[in-house]
């Protein structure tokens, strides 16, 4: 029976961060009020500020807050919401949550509970795909012992996957069958934590595939359409980092076969709302069904940009009983779009989450750049949540121009106070294989050393660093905060020793006048800085005829954060504590392990009294929805374990003691 149209007046968003802000934007354009939910640590978050109403989630853990379906439904009633939008993640693909909304006369903005159940469980979804003759990889599911016993029937390497979820959670690549039992147990435990279902299965692993997905939309009036495909192969740890639409170097026949299979699956289950059907594409252009995500995707903006269709708006209209606002024939690709996900993480430290306070940002304006963001300019990042800060999307008439626009924006986009993957993304955009559109999901694995390597600082850059420090140091420490109000020049030479990126240089100020400075670096030839301008977060000057623009921020302890030509640095004239002779770090003498970040201990892999080798995994610490393996720093014996599985730990909390 078809639903009749009903007006949605107030939507509770069962999510946070950038997707909550994104939903609020469209709802406001449609004249619909929004309710943001938040925890006690998020009162100043951007999604709370943007919404019309805010509802406090009581509790500390995710299970008590964003994963507490009953609590969220109660808040929806309290704030008179007639619909709930789940966004992505959290409860977005939870069939029980969709069913609970329906039983409480609250419209769930998404597919039905039954559709979520069918496609949310990969084993069931694979059976549906098989019945539709959609290509599938060989796989084995069932009980633990059955999977282990039958694994030899498949060709190595294998991959373990969680039956009830995606996003890389529960995934393990197996190159040797003897590793399978232990990795199955770990994958099952991870699946239980994230999806409440420990079921896992194994399938043959394709090396160097591409990840292609199709955006679909379907209403309750029998209309099912596609919005073409996206390329999502630039990933690390099975998490997407860069996405683009349409997919580059995809033969038209292959594109149509993939799209047709996506529509076949969608229609087979009478799907409604927005969904994404994902495929792996082999180097010889054979595609295999991967999964269907029954929600809006993180990367949906690239599709919106090339089709001019607001997917969130269509979701809301479908949920209210309206038909799609367009036909398949009206969907046209216009241009090329690329999205970069900016994560708070440190690529040079094994992509460890970077938590703490954002102390400043600079977001340049660009007519062809879209920003979807959920973090405030001075927000304190919470290690409980995903480290995604912003999505930067560029649009152009062609792929090369879209890459150039995105690169140019990121070169000037500054984020101070926490680490991010911004510079890494810039290097990807410059990579010749990426520019040619010749890449696979192995891109990061194959190029990580190259992408993370740093080039020596050239003389021209040293001059810019020295000039920036000298200008900012004098500008922010002199009376009236502007030394260029003075006349004449300083006859007494100033000298500074500055430190950045693990190196030091000596600066000698030869002359400083009302409009210029003359400097020397480490007794090299003097150079002149002129045309100096200082604004709120931007510094500019000319050296040897070259004009430089630098984003800057001054820290509370007079550290100078600068960013020039994409490279971010912290400059200080206070050296790190000099070690006494014989005070070098000797790992063999270290007897304690402390938490490198706040988070949750989700697994302890050793026991007291156990002898371990350097590099052995000791614990798994979850922070910002990322699992981090903590490894042994030496050969030793565990004497005491000071935490338990499930404990929430603070930064530098004692974890393990050794001989």
C-alpha positions as CSV (number, residue, x, y, z in Angstrom):
1,X,0.0,0.0,0.0
2,X,1.4,3.4,-1.0
3,X,1.8,6.0,1.6
4,X,0.1,9.3,1.1
5,X,1.9,12.6,1.2
6,X,2.4,14.2,4.6
7,X,4.2,17.3,5.5
8,X,7.4,17.0,7.7
9,X,7.7,20.0,9.9
10,X,10.4,19.1,12.4
11,X,13.3,16.7,12.0
12,X,15.5,15.3,14.7
13,X,19.0,14.5,13.4
14,X,20.3,11.3,15.0
15,X,23.9,12.2,14.3
16,X,26.5,14.9,14.8
17,X,29.4,16.7,13.0
18,X,29.5,17.5,9.3
19,X,26.6,15.3,8.2
20,X,24.3,16.9,10.8
21,X,25.3,20.3,9.6
22,X,24.7,19.2,6.0
23,X,21.1,17.9,6.8
24,X,20.3,21.1,8.7
25,X,21.3,23.2,5.6
26,X,18.8,21.4,3.3
27,X,16.1,21.2,5.9
28,X,16.3,25.0,6.4
29,X,16.0,25.6,2.7
30,X,12.8,23.4,2.7
31,X,11.3,25.4,5.7
32,X,11.7,22.4,8.1
33,X,12.9,23.0,11.7
34,X,15.7,20.8,13.0
35,X,16.6,19.3,16.4
36,X,20.3,18.6,17.1
37,X,21.2,16.0,19.7
38,X,24.5,16.3,21.6
39,X,26.4,15.1,24.6
40,X,27.6,17.3,27.5
41,X,31.0,17.8,25.9
42,X,29.5,19.1,22.6
43,X,27.4,22.1,23.6
44,X,29.5,24.4,21.5
45,X,29.7,22.1,18.5
46,X,28.7,23.5,15.1
47,X,25.7,21.2,14.5
48,X,24.2,22.3,17.8
49,X,24.7,26.0,16.9
50,X,23.1,25.6,13.5
51,X,20.0,23.7,14.5
52,X,16.7,25.3,15.6
53,X,16.5,23.2,18.8
54,X,19.0,21.2,20.8
55,X,18.4,18.0,22.8
56,X,20.9,16.8,25.4
57,X,21.8,13.1,25.4
58,X,22.4,11.8,28.9
59,X,25.3,9.5,29.4
60,X,29.0,9.2,28.6
61,X,29.5,6.3,26.3
62,X,28.3,6.0,22.7
63,X,26.1,3.1,23.8
64,X,24.4,5.5,26.2
65,X,24.1,8.4,23.7
66,X,24.3,8.2,19.9
67,X,23.7,4.4,19.8
68,X,20.8,4.6,22.3
69,X,17.8,4.2,20.0
70,X,15.2,4.3,22.8
71,X,16.7,7.5,24.3
72,X,16.8,9.2,20.8
73,X,13.1,8.3,20.1
74,X,12.1,9.7,23.5
75,X,13.9,12.9,22.7
76,X,12.1,13.0,19.3
77,X,8.7,12.8,21.2
78,X,9.8,15.4,23.8
79,X,10.8,17.9,21.1
80,X,7.8,17.1,18.9
81,X,9.8,15.8,15.9
82,X,7.7,14.1,13.3
83,X,10.8,12.6,11.6
84,X,14.3,11.4,12.3
85,X,17.2,11.6,9.8
86,X,20.0,9.1,10.8
87,X,22.8,10.5,8.6
88,X,25.5,8.0,8.2
89,X,27.2,5.8,10.8
90,X,25.8,5.3,14.3
91,X,22.2,4.0,13.9
92,X,21.8,4.8,10.2
93,X,21.8,1.1,9.1
94,X,20.1,-0.3,12.2
95,X,16.9,-2.1,11.2
96,X,15.7,-2.1,14.8
97,X,16.0,1.7,15.0
98,X,14.0,2.2,11.8
99,X,11.4,-0.2,13.2
100,X,11.3,1.6,16.5
101,X,10.7,4.9,14.8
102,X,7.9,3.5,12.8
103,X,6.2,1.9,15.8
104,X,6.4,5.3,17.5
105,X,4.7,7.1,14.6
106,X,8.0,8.9,13.7
107,X,9.0,8.9,10.0
108,X,12.4,7.4,9.5
109,X,14.1,9.2,6.7
110,X,15.6,6.2,4.9
111,X,14.6,2.8,3.7
112,X,12.3,0.4,5.5
113,X,13.5,-1.7,8.4
114,X,13.1,-4.8,6.2
115,X,15.2,-3.3,3.4
116,X,17.9,-2.3,5.9
117,X,17.9,-5.9,7.2
118,X,18.1,-7.5,3.8
119,X,21.0,-5.4,2.5
120,X,22.7,-4.7,5.9
121,X,23.7,-8.3,6.4
122,X,26.3,-9.1,3.7
123,X,25.5,-12.8,3.7
124,X,21.8,-12.1,2.9
125,X,22.8,-9.3,0.4
126,X,25.1,-11.7,-1.4
127,X,22.3,-14.3,-1.7
128,X,20.0,-11.6,-3.3
129,X,22.8,-10.6,-5.6
130,X,23.3,-14.3,-6.6
131,X,19.6,-14.7,-7.3
132,X,19.8,-11.6,-9.6
133,X,22.9,-13.0,-11.4
134,X,25.0,-10.1,-10.2
135,X,28.7,-11.2,-10.2
136,X,30.1,-12.2,-6.8
137,X,33.5,-13.3,-5.5
138,X,33.9,-16.7,-4.0
139,X,33.2,-16.7,-0.3
140,X,32.6,-18.9,2.7
141,X,30.4,-18.1,5.7
142,X,29.0,-20.1,8.6
143,X,30.2,-21.1,12.0
144,X,33.8,-20.4,13.1
145,X,35.0,-24.0,12.7
146,X,33.3,-24.3,9.3
147,X,34.9,-21.2,7.9
148,X,38.4,-22.3,9.1
149,X,37.9,-25.8,7.7
150,X,36.7,-24.7,4.3
151,X,39.1,-21.8,3.9
152,X,41.5,-23.9,1.8
153,X,38.9,-24.1,-0.9
154,X,39.5,-20.5,-1.7
155,X,42.6,-19.0,-3.4
156,X,44.9,-16.8,-1.2
157,X,44.9,-14.0,-0.3
158,X,41.6,-13.9,1.6
159,X,39.8,-11.1,3.3
160,X,37.6,-11.3,6.4
161,X,34.5,-9.1,6.5
162,X,31.9,-8.3,9.0
163,X,28.5,-9.6,7.9
164,X,26.6,-6.7,9.5
165,X,28.5,-3.7,8.6
166,X,31.1,-1.8,6.5
167,X,33.5,1.1,6.7
168,X,36.5,-1.2,7.0
169,X,35.4,-2.4,10.5
170,X,36.1,-6.1,11.0
171,X,38.2,-6.4,7.8
172,X,41.4,-8.4,7.8
173,X,43.5,-9.5,4.9
174,X,44.9,-13.1,5.2
175,X,48.0,-14.2,3.3
176,X,48.6,-17.4,5.2
177,X,46.0,-19.8,6.4
178,X,47.6,-20.4,9.8
179,X,46.8,-16.7,10.7
180,X,43.1,-17.2,9.9
181,X,41.8,-18.5,13.3
182,X,43.3,-15.6,15.4
183,X,42.3,-13.0,12.9
184,X,38.7,-14.4,12.6
185,X,38.4,-14.0,16.4
186,X,39.7,-10.4,16.3
187,X,37.4,-9.5,13.3
188,X,34.4,-11.0,15.1
189,X,35.1,-9.1,18.3
190,X,35.4,-5.8,16.3
191,X,32.2,-6.6,14.4
192,X,30.4,-7.1,17.7
193,X,31.7,-3.8,19.1
194,X,30.7,-1.8,16.0
195,X,27.6,-3.5,14.8
196,X,26.3,-5.6,17.7
197,X,26.7,-8.7,15.5
198,X,29.9,-10.9,15.6
199,X,29.1,-12.7,12.3
200,X,32.0,-12.6,9.8
201,X,32.8,-14.4,6.6
202,X,35.8,-14.8,4.2
203,X,36.1,-14.3,0.5
204,X,38.8,-14.2,-2.1
205,X,40.8,-11.0,-2.0
206,X,41.3,-9.1,-5.2
207,X,44.7,-7.4,-5.3
208,X,44.8,-3.9,-6.8
209,X,41.1,-3.5,-7.5
210,X,39.2,-0.3,-8.1
211,X,36.3,0.7,-5.8
212,X,33.3,1.9,-7.9
213,X,29.9,2.7,-6.4
214,X,26.6,3.7,-7.9
215,X,24.2,6.3,-6.2
216,X,20.6,5.2,-6.5
217,X,17.3,6.9,-5.4
218,X,13.9,5.2,-5.3
219,X,10.5,6.5,-4.2
220,X,7.3,4.8,-3.2
221,X,5.7,5.4,-6.6
222,X,7.7,2.9,-8.5
223,X,10.5,5.3,-9.6
224,X,14.1,4.0,-9.3
225,X,16.9,6.0,-10.8
226,X,20.7,6.1,-10.7
227,X,22.9,9.3,-10.4
228,X,25.9,7.6,-12.1
229,X,29.0,6.3,-10.4
230,X,31.7,7.4,-8.1
231,X,35.4,6.3,-7.9
232,X,36.4,5.7,-4.3
233,X,39.7,3.8,-4.6
234,X,42.0,6.2,-2.7
235,X,41.7,4.6,0.7
236,X,43.8,3.9,3.8
237,X,42.9,1.2,6.3
238,X,39.8,0.5,4.1
239,X,38.6,4.1,4.8
240,X,38.0,6.4,1.8
241,X,40.1,9.5,1.6
242,X,39.5,11.0,-1.9
243,X,36.4,10.3,-4.0
244,X,35.5,11.6,-7.5
245,X,32.6,11.5,-10.0
246,X,32.4,10.3,-12.6
247,X,35.0,7.6,-12.4
248,X,38.1,8.2,-14.6
249,X,39.1,5.8,-17.4
250,X,36.0,3.7,-17.1
251,X,34.9,2.2,-20.4
252,X,31.3,3.1,-21.2
253,X,30.3,-0.6,-21.6
254,X,31.7,-1.4,-18.1
255,X,30.0,1.7,-16.6
256,X,26.6,0.6,-18.0
257,X,27.0,-3.0,-16.8
258,X,27.8,-1.8,-13.3
259,X,24.9,0.7,-13.3
260,X,22.5,-1.9,-14.6
261,X,23.5,-4.4,-11.8
262,X,23.1,-1.7,-9.2
263,X,19.5,-0.9,-10.4
264,X,18.7,-4.6,-10.6
265,X,19.6,-5.1,-6.9
266,X,17.7,-2.0,-5.9
267,X,14.5,-3.0,-7.7
268,X,14.7,-6.6,-6.5
269,X,14.0,-5.5,-2.9
270,X,11.6,-2.7,-3.8
271,X,14.1,-0.3,-2.2
272,X,13.1,3.3,-1.3
273,X,15.2,6.3,-0.3
274,X,18.9,7.0,-1.2
275,X,21.3,4.1,-1.3
276,X,24.7,3.2,-2.7
277,X,25.6,-0.1,-4.4
278,X,29.3,-0.8,-4.3
279,X,31.5,-2.9,-6.5
280,X,35.1,-4.0,-6.9
281,X,36.6,-3.7,-10.4
282,X,39.5,-5.9,-11.3
283,X,42.4,-4.7,-13.5
284,X,40.9,-6.6,-16.4
285,X,37.5,-4.7,-15.9
286,X,35.5,-7.5,-14.3
287,X,33.2,-6.2,-11.6
288,X,31.9,-7.9,-8.4
289,X,29.2,-6.9,-6.0
290,X,30.7,-5.7,-2.7
291,X,27.8,-4.3,-0.6
292,X,24.8,-1.9,-0.5
293,X,24.8,0.9,1.9
294,X,21.2,1.8,2.9
295,X,21.9,5.4,3.8
296,X,23.5,8.6,2.6
297,X,27.2,8.3,1.9
298,X,30.0,10.5,3.2
299,X,31.0,11.1,-0.4
300,X,27.5,12.1,-1.7
301,X,28.6,15.7,-2.5
302,X,30.6,14.8,-5.6
303,X,27.4,13.2,-7.1
304,X,25.4,16.3,-6.1
305,X,27.9,18.6,-7.8
306,X,27.9,16.9,-11.2
307,X,24.1,16.3,-11.3
308,X,22.8,19.4,-9.4
309,X,20.5,17.1,-7.4
310,X,20.2,17.5,-3.6
311,X,20.2,14.0,-2.3
312,X,19.2,14.9,1.2
313,X,16.2,16.9,-0.2
314,X,15.1,13.8,-2.2
315,X,15.5,11.7,0.9
316,X,13.2,14.0,2.8
317,X,10.6,14.2,0.0
318,X,10.6,10.4,-0.5
319,X,10.1,9.9,3.3
320,X,7.1,12.3,3.2
321,X,5.5,10.2,0.4
322,X,6.4,12.4,-2.5
323,X,7.7,11.1,-5.8
324,X,11.2,11.9,-7.1
325,X,11.5,15.4,-8.4
326,X,13.1,14.3,-11.7
327,X,13.2,11.4,-14.1
328,X,16.2,9.3,-15.2
329,X,16.2,11.0,-18.6
330,X,16.7,14.4,-16.8
331,X,19.8,13.2,-15.0
332,X,22.9,14.6,-16.8
333,X,26.6,14.6,-15.9
334,X,27.9,18.2,-15.9
335,X,31.7,18.5,-15.2
336,X,33.9,16.6,-12.8
337,X,33.9,16.7,-9.0
338,X,36.6,15.6,-6.5
339,X,36.2,15.3,-2.7
340,X,39.0,15.3,-0.2
341,X,38.3,14.2,3.4
342,X,40.3,16.2,5.9
343,X,40.9,14.0,9.0
344,X,42.4,15.0,12.3
345,X,45.2,12.5,12.2
346,X,49.0,12.4,11.8
347,X,50.0,10.5,8.6
348,X,53.7,10.5,9.8
349,X,52.7,8.7,13.0
350,X,50.9,5.8,11.4
351,X,47.8,7.9,10.9
352,X,47.2,8.2,14.7
353,X,44.2,10.4,15.5
354,X,45.1,13.9,16.5
355,X,43.0,15.2,19.3
356,X,43.0,18.4,21.3
357,X,41.9,22.0,20.5
358,X,41.8,23.6,17.1
359,X,43.4,26.9,17.8
360,X,42.8,28.6,14.5
361,X,41.9,28.1,10.8
362,X,42.1,29.9,7.5
363,X,39.5,28.9,4.9
364,X,40.1,30.7,1.6
365,X,37.1,31.5,-0.5
366,X,36.8,29.9,-3.9
367,X,33.7,30.0,-6.3
368,X,34.2,26.4,-7.3
369,X,34.9,24.9,-3.9
370,X,32.3,23.5,-1.6
371,X,33.0,22.9,2.1
372,X,31.0,20.4,4.2
373,X,32.3,20.7,7.7
374,X,31.3,19.9,11.2
375,X,34.1,21.3,13.4
376,X,34.2,24.8,14.8
377,X,37.2,27.0,14.4
378,X,38.3,26.6,18.0
379,X,36.6,23.2,18.8
380,X,38.1,20.7,21.2
381,X,38.2,17.4,19.3
382,X,36.7,14.6,21.3
383,X,38.5,11.2,20.9
384,X,35.2,9.4,21.2
385,X,34.1,10.5,17.7
386,X,35.3,10.1,14.1
387,X,38.3,12.3,13.2
388,X,36.6,13.6,10.0
389,X,36.8,17.5,10.2
390,X,35.8,18.7,6.8
391,X,35.1,17.6,3.3
392,X,36.5,19.8,0.5
393,X,34.8,19.3,-2.9
394,X,36.0,20.9,-6.1
395,X,34.0,21.2,-9.3
396,X,35.2,21.9,-12.8
397,X,34.4,21.3,-16.5
398,X,37.1,18.6,-16.6
399,X,39.1,16.4,-14.2
400,X,42.4,18.1,-14.6
401,X,40.9,21.5,-13.7
402,X,39.0,19.9,-10.7
403,X,42.3,18.5,-9.4
404,X,44.1,21.9,-9.9
405,X,41.3,23.8,-8.1
406,X,41.3,21.4,-5.1
407,X,45.1,21.5,-4.9
408,X,45.2,25.3,-5.0
409,X,42.5,25.5,-2.2
410,X,44.3,23.0,0.1
411,X,47.6,24.8,-0.4
412,X,46.0,27.8,1.3
413,X,43.7,26.1,3.7
414,X,45.3,26.3,7.2
415,X,44.4,24.3,10.3
416,X,46.4,25.0,13.5
417,X,46.5,23.2,16.8
418,X,45.9,19.6,15.6
419,X,47.6,17.5,12.9
420,X,45.7,16.6,9.7
421,X,46.1,14.7,6.4
422,X,45.9,17.9,4.3
423,X,49.5,17.9,3.2
424,X,49.3,14.2,2.3
425,X,46.3,14.8,0.1
426,X,48.2,17.6,-1.7
427,X,50.9,15.1,-2.5
428,X,48.3,12.6,-3.8
429,X,46.8,15.3,-6.1
430,X,50.3,16.0,-7.4
431,X,51.1,12.3,-8.0
432,X,51.4,11.4,-11.7
433,X,49.5,8.2,-11.5
434,X,46.6,9.9,-9.7
435,X,46.6,12.7,-12.3
436,X,46.3,10.1,-15.0
437,X,43.5,8.4,-13.2
438,X,45.5,5.2,-13.0
439,X,45.2,4.0,-9.5
440,X,43.6,1.3,-7.3
441,X,42.8,0.7,-3.6
442,X,46.5,-0.2,-3.2
443,X,47.5,3.4,-3.9
444,X,48.5,4.3,-0.4
445,X,50.1,1.0,0.4
446,X,52.3,1.1,-2.7
447,X,53.2,4.8,-2.4
448,X,53.2,5.5,1.3
449,X,57.0,5.9,1.6
450,X,57.1,8.3,-1.3
451,X,54.0,10.2,-0.1
452,X,55.3,10.7,3.4
453,X,58.9,11.6,2.5
454,X,59.9,15.2,3.1
455,X,62.2,17.2,0.8
456,X,65.0,19.2,2.2
457,X,64.1,22.9,2.9
458,X,65.4,25.0,0.1
459,X,67.2,28.4,0.6
460,X,64.1,30.3,-0.6
461,X,61.9,28.6,1.9
462,X,64.4,29.2,4.7
463,X,64.3,32.9,3.9
464,X,60.5,32.9,4.1
465,X,60.6,31.1,7.4
466,X,63.2,33.5,8.8
467,X,61.4,36.5,7.5
468,X,58.0,35.4,8.9
469,X,59.5,34.7,12.3
470,X,61.3,38.1,12.5
471,X,58.2,40.1,11.4
472,X,55.8,38.3,13.7
473,X,58.2,38.2,16.7
474,X,58.7,42.0,16.6
475,X,55.1,42.8,15.6
476,X,53.6,40.9,18.6
477,X,56.1,41.8,21.2
478,X,56.6,45.5,20.7
479,X,54.6,48.3,22.3
480,X,51.4,49.1,20.4
481,X,51.9,45.9,18.5
482,X,53.4,47.6,15.5
483,X,57.1,48.4,15.3
484,X,56.7,50.0,11.8
485,X,55.1,53.0,13.5
486,X,58.6,53.9,14.6
487,X,61.0,55.8,12.4
488,X,64.6,55.2,11.5
489,X,66.2,51.8,12.0
490,X,67.8,49.8,14.8
491,X,71.6,50.4,14.9
492,X,72.1,47.5,17.3
493,X,72.0,44.2,15.5
494,X,69.5,41.6,16.8
495,X,70.2,37.9,16.7
496,X,67.8,34.9,17.1
497,X,68.2,31.2,17.0
498,X,64.9,29.6,15.8
499,X,63.8,25.9,15.7
500,X,61.4,24.2,13.4
501,X,60.9,20.7,12.0
502,X,63.8,19.3,14.0
503,X,66.3,21.8,12.7
504,X,67.7,25.2,13.8
505,X,69.0,28.3,12.0
506,X,70.5,31.6,13.3
507,X,69.1,34.9,12.1
508,X,71.0,38.2,12.2
509,X,68.9,41.3,11.7
510,X,71.2,43.8,9.9
511,X,68.6,46.6,9.4
512,X,65.0,47.2,10.3
513,X,63.2,50.3,9.0
514,X,59.7,51.5,8.7
515,X,59.0,49.4,5.6
516,X,61.8,46.8,5.3
517,X,64.1,44.4,7.0
518,X,67.5,43.1,6.0
519,X,68.4,39.6,7.4
520,X,71.2,37.1,7.3
521,X,70.8,33.3,7.9
522,X,73.8,31.4,9.3
523,X,76.2,34.0,8.0
524,X,75.0,33.7,4.4
525,X,74.5,36.6,2.1
526,X,72.1,39.2,3.5
527,X,68.7,39.6,1.9
528,X,66.0,42.3,2.1
529,X,62.3,41.9,2.9
530,X,60.0,44.7,1.7
531,X,56.3,45.5,1.2
532,X,55.4,43.9,4.5
533,X,51.6,43.6,5.3
534,X,50.1,42.0,8.4
535,X,46.4,41.2,8.6
536,X,44.3,39.1,11.0
537,X,45.7,35.7,9.9
538,X,47.7,36.6,6.8
539,X,51.2,37.9,6.4
540,X,52.7,39.0,3.0
541,X,56.0,40.4,1.9
542,X,58.5,40.5,-1.1
543,X,61.9,38.8,-1.1
544,X,64.1,39.2,-4.2
545,X,61.2,40.2,-6.3
546,X,59.0,37.2,-5.2
547,X,55.8,37.9,-3.4
548,X,54.9,35.5,-0.6
549,X,51.6,35.1,1.3
550,X,51.7,33.2,4.6
551,X,48.9,32.1,6.9
552,X,49.9,32.5,10.5
553,X,48.8,32.1,14.1
554,X,50.6,33.1,17.3
555,X,50.3,30.6,20.2
556,X,49.8,31.5,23.8
557,X,53.5,30.7,24.5
558,X,54.7,32.8,21.6
559,X,55.1,29.9,19.2
560,X,54.6,31.0,15.6
561,X,52.5,28.7,13.4
562,X,53.0,29.5,9.7
563,X,51.8,27.9,6.5
564,X,53.3,28.7,3.2
565,X,52.9,26.9,-0.2
566,X,51.0,24.1,1.6
567,X,53.6,23.3,4.3
568,X,52.7,24.0,7.9
569,X,55.4,24.7,10.5
570,X,55.7,25.7,14.2
571,X,58.6,28.1,14.8
572,X,60.0,28.8,18.2
573,X,63.0,30.5,19.6
574,X,62.9,28.4,22.7
575,X,65.0,25.2,22.1
576,X,63.7,21.9,23.3
577,X,65.4,20.7,26.5
578,X,69.0,19.8,25.7
579,X,69.8,16.3,26.9
580,X,72.8,15.9,29.2
581,X,75.6,13.8,27.9
582,X,74.7,10.2,28.3
583,X,71.1,11.0,28.7
584,X,70.1,9.6,25.3
585,X,66.9,7.6,25.1
586,X,67.6,4.0,25.7
587,X,64.5,2.0,25.0
588,X,65.9,-1.1,26.7
589,X,65.8,0.8,30.0
590,X,62.1,2.0,29.7
591,X,60.0,-0.2,31.9
592,X,56.5,1.3,31.5
593,X,54.0,1.8,28.7
594,X,51.7,4.8,28.9
595,X,48.6,5.7,26.8
596,X,49.7,7.7,23.8
597,X,46.1,9.2,23.6
598,X,42.9,9.1,25.5
599,X,40.6,6.3,24.4
600,X,39.1,2.9,25.2
601,X,41.0,-0.3,25.7
602,X,39.2,-2.7,23.4
603,X,41.6,-5.6,23.5
604,X,44.5,-6.8,25.6
605,X,46.7,-9.3,23.7
606,X,49.2,-10.2,26.5
607,X,49.2,-11.6,30.0
608,X,51.3,-10.9,33.1
609,X,54.4,-13.0,33.1
610,X,54.4,-13.3,29.3
611,X,57.7,-12.9,27.5
612,X,57.3,-10.6,24.4
613,X,59.5,-9.5,21.5
614,X,60.0,-6.0,20.2
615,X,57.1,-5.2,17.8
616,X,54.6,-7.7,19.3
617,X,51.1,-6.2,19.6
618,X,50.2,-5.6,23.3
619,X,46.9,-3.8,23.3
620,X,44.4,-2.2,20.9
621,X,43.3,1.3,21.9
622,X,40.3,2.9,20.2
623,X,40.2,6.6,19.7
624,X,38.2,8.7,17.3
625,X,36.5,5.5,16.0
626,X,40.0,4.2,14.9
627,X,41.7,1.2,16.3
628,X,45.3,1.7,17.2
629,X,47.6,-1.3,17.8
630,X,50.1,-0.6,20.6
631,X,53.3,-2.6,20.2
632,X,56.2,-3.7,22.3
633,X,59.2,-1.3,22.3
634,X,61.7,-4.0,23.4
635,X,62.2,-7.7,24.2
636,X,61.0,-8.1,27.7
637,X,58.6,-9.7,30.2
638,X,55.2,-8.3,31.3
639,X,55.2,-7.8,35.0
640,X,52.0,-5.9,35.5
641,X,48.9,-4.9,33.4
642,X,47.3,-1.8,35.0
643,X,44.1,-1.6,32.9
644,X,41.3,-3.9,31.9
645,X,39.6,-4.5,28.6
646,X,36.8,-1.9,28.2
647,X,38.5,0.7,30.4
648,X,38.5,4.3,29.3
649,X,42.0,5.7,29.7
650,X,43.4,9.2,29.8
651,X,46.5,10.5,28.0
652,X,49.7,9.1,29.5
653,X,47.8,6.8,31.9
654,X,50.0,3.8,32.9
655,X,49.1,0.7,31.0
656,X,51.8,-1.9,31.4
657,X,54.9,-2.5,33.5
658,X,57.8,-4.7,32.4
659,X,61.2,-6.0,33.6
